[in-house]
Amino acid sequence: MLRAAVLLAFAAAPLVAQTRPPITAEVRPFVAVDAPVVALTHVRLIDGTGAPPREDQTVVINGTQITAVGPSATTTPPAGARVIDLTGHSVTPGLVGLHEHTYFGGVRRITQMSTSAPLLYLAFGVTTAMTAGSMLPYQELAMKRAVDLGRTPGPDFRITGPYLDGASARSTNARALASPEEVKRVITYWADEGATWVKVQGTISRATLRDVVREAHARGVKVTGHLCSITFAEAAELGLDALQHGFITASDYVPGKQPDACPAGNMRVQTDVDVASAEVQASIRALAGTKTAVVSTLAVYETFSPERFQIDTASLEMLDPEVRREVEANYANIAKGGLIVTNGLLQKMMRWERDFVAAGGLLGAGSDPWGTGFLPGYGNVRNYEMLLEAGFSPAAAIQVLTLNGARILGLDARIGAVTVGRQADLVVVRGDPVQRPRDLYNVVTVFRAGVGYDAAKLKDAARGLVGVR
Ligand SMILES: [Zn+2]
């Protein structure tokens, strides 16, 4: 009898768990579409799986889930569905960001963006956002809680907690870990507080990273890193889950690299590395054969390139006026900055990522907002244009931004693609980002778990706040 009841309960359970914050009075003004059944008809669909874009499709949403996807000619909206004719529009899965910050760094006063970051991420289609290091971890946790409780619209945040580093850390923003006991205490603490990832920084030793990975994995927490002291090959061997930034931070290729030491000027040394060389190509193939993923952050590095970076006036409008003046001064002095990324180096980063994917490696992407004028949401979309420049097809670039990210987070059974049975996280854009990449900025509606949010209202609510709130 008990056995039968258990089986019945199992059979009645939904295919996959769904997450949907409540629509409260605070969130309601941002909601454009909230109906039990919704049919988006006549859309161009880039579904996130890497399949070629398909014209004139219909996507049916029932509650939180996608229940039908097919040609509009043969996919009839269910009786009673709210039918939205989206001729001239395109649909992609909700973006999955893997290097998101909710503080604004790179300016004199670091602030938590608990109001503007959730709004801007969602406004540009980011429905799942893994933070990659927090400066103000309790404010970040409180921000996630506000989204989960329906006090503000925002993406499904996955929180990393504070930056972690090794005992020799000179950084003043990281927890320097000196012993296995400390590692266990700190990881246990942040796992209990809700972190599902931890982020390590660039002077950690192999022994300490081994401890971090062991303790994190024992708690079901994954580990990402912006490395320097540890090579990509060593990190993969130690079981790191995701390497941030790709080629520019890989110390594998630095001549005379000493174990556990971050070589001086690491990121500049890469300018002289030949990505086409047999040595680098072999390292790419070896890394692609491991379980360690890579997170592309091409677009933020472009903001350190005097040859290339054009500050975006639309994103400048989102800044607090005082912070805006500071960002504009940063831009005016870009060539005198501490980090200069040449176009040649960017091209090497692009080639390395393309070859990594061609070799079977798992590549996701994140924005890494920064005081160079690089904002949440805008940065995630800019990555799409950069991945196209790197040689990915539109479908492959969208896959990096969506389903691959979901795979890295271990959420791909539920999110990351516009397919039947997955959660209805999707982005409606005006135009055709296959033919005109910039059209991906023209977000009209963002669906998170079947609820459609008005992108323009989300942006309006964030205007003038970035850098302060
Ligand atoms: Zn970062």
Boltz pocket constraint, residues with backbone or C-beta under 6 A from the ligand:
constraints:
  - pocket:
      binder: B
      contacts: [[A, 99], [A, 101], [A, 132], [A, 133], [A, 368], [A, 369]]
      max_distance: 6.0
